[in-house]
Amino acid sequence: MQLDRAPDLVPNGPPGLRVERVGMDRFDEVRDLNEAVFGEGRVIYRLDRTDLTFLLASVGDRAVGYKVGYAETATTFYSAKGGVLDRWRRTGVARALLVRMEDEARGMGYARFAYDTFPNKHPGMTVLGLAAGYTVAAAGYNAAYRDVRLRFERDL
């Protein structure tokens, strides 16, 4: 896991937005954001995934969003979860996290990128995926979330 890279300032987001890859030593920040955004402490079910990647988005010294992903297959990187604090939505933070996660996956040698979303609960991720050139690869009803689940994919 490459963690020596400096945080990147993001030009198309709120002034001072930085997105950085972080290690398990900063997992508490990710969990706190997850709690604030989704109201639950569990970020993902397993932390022993291949190429597990955490990104944190910050403005100044405030963490405002996160993204977590890992290898789904030898060629596909899966963005498992992410969120942005309400105040920072629709400002480019989610897009910056998605772009950086794609860059990380590409840098690790993955050829394809995928994520799932629940459009009735999180319509912004549907709009973002379509705007970013993703295609809907699968759709179905998820009884646990009581919502339609869409799978977005694209080549890197």
Sequence and secondary structure as in RCSB ss.txt:
>XXXX:A:sequence
MQLDRAPDLVPNGPPGLRVERVGMDRFDEVRDLNEAVFGEGRVIYRLDRTDLTFLLASVGDRAVGYKVGYAETAT
TFYSAKGGVLDRWRRTGVARALLVRMEDEARGMGYARFAYDTFPNKHPGMTVLGLAAGYTVAAAGYNAAYRDVRL
RFERDL
>XXXX:A:secstr
    S  EE SSSSTTEEEEEE GGGHHHHHHHHHHHHS S   S S  TT EEEEEEETTEEEEEEEEEESSSS
EEEEEEEEE GGGTTTTHHHHHHHHHHHHHHHTT SEEEEEE TTT HHHHHHHHHTT EEEEEEEETTTTEEEE
EEEEE 
